[in-house]
Amino acid sequence: MVELGYVPDVGFSIFFAVAFAIFFFLQLNFLRLWRTWSYSCCMAAGLALEIGGYIARAKLNYHPISVHWFLVYVFHPHVFCKV
């Protein structure tokens, strides 16, 4: 058994994943209303990446040694930052 000093909190991760999902759908509504394509698309992409990151944090609580969820959690914000 591997001892870890840090295990992500599931409640915190689910709360923020739901909060960012609400903001994501609000942003899609703003896109429909005001048609600010470049701003709204970039904001929606960032919110989608945050949702993916918090879901990965929640999965890391149940599988703390999973390399897949760790890589999703660590590298999800860097996908669009390199472009």
C-alpha positions in Angstrom: 0.0 0.0 0.0 1.3 3.4 -0.9 1.0 6.2 1.6 0.2 9.6 0.1 0.5 12.9 1.9 -2.3 14.5 -0.1 -5.5 13.1 -1.4 -7.9 15.5 -3.1 -11.2 16.2 -1.4 -14.2 14.8 -3.3 -16.8 17.3 -2.0 -14.6 20.3 -2.9 -13.9 18.9 -6.4 -17.6 18.1 -7.1 -18.7 21.5 -5.8 -16.4 23.4 -8.1 -17.0 21.1 -11.1 -20.8 21.9 -10.7 -20.1 25.6 -10.2 -17.9 25.8 -13.3 -20.6 23.8 -15.2 -23.2 26.4 -14.3 -20.8 29.2 -15.4 -20.2 27.2 -18.6 -23.8 27.1 -19.5 -24.3 30.8 -18.6 -21.4 31.6 -20.9 -23.1 29.7 -23.7 -26.2 31.7 -23.1 -24.2 35.0 -23.2 -22.8 33.8 -26.5 -26.3 33.3 -27.9 -27.5 36.7 -26.6 -24.6 39.0 -27.4 -22.7 37.1 -30.1 -19.2 37.9 -28.8 -17.7 34.8 -30.5 -14.0 35.1 -29.7 -14.4 36.0 -26.1 -17.2 33.6 -25.4 -15.6 30.6 -27.2 -12.3 31.2 -25.3 -14.1 31.5 -22.0 -16.2 28.4 -22.6 -13.1 26.4 -23.5 -11.4 27.6 -20.3 -14.4 26.7 -18.2 -14.6 23.2 -19.9 -11.0 22.6 -19.0 -11.6 23.6 -15.4 -14.6 21.2 -15.3 -12.3 18.4 -16.6 -9.6 19.3 -14.1 -12.0 19.1 -11.1 -13.5 15.8 -12.3 -10.0 14.5 -12.5 -9.3 15.6 -9.0 -12.4 13.8 -7.8 -11.3 10.6 -9.6 -7.9 10.9 -8.0 -9.5 10.5 -4.6 -10.7 7.0 -5.5 -7.6 6.0 -7.5 -4.7 8.0 -6.1 -2.1 6.0 -8.0 -3.8 6.3 -11.4 -1.3 7.9 -13.8 -4.1 8.7 -16.3 -6.2 10.9 -13.9 -3.0 12.5 -12.6 -1.9 13.6 -16.0 -5.3 14.9 -16.9 -5.3 16.9 -13.6 -1.8 18.3 -14.0 -1.8 19.1 -17.7 -5.4 20.1 -18.5 -4.8 23.9 -18.2 -1.7 23.7 -20.4 -3.5 22.5 -23.5 -4.5 26.0 -24.7 -1.7 27.9 -23.0 0.9 26.6 -25.4 -1.1 27.7 -28.5 
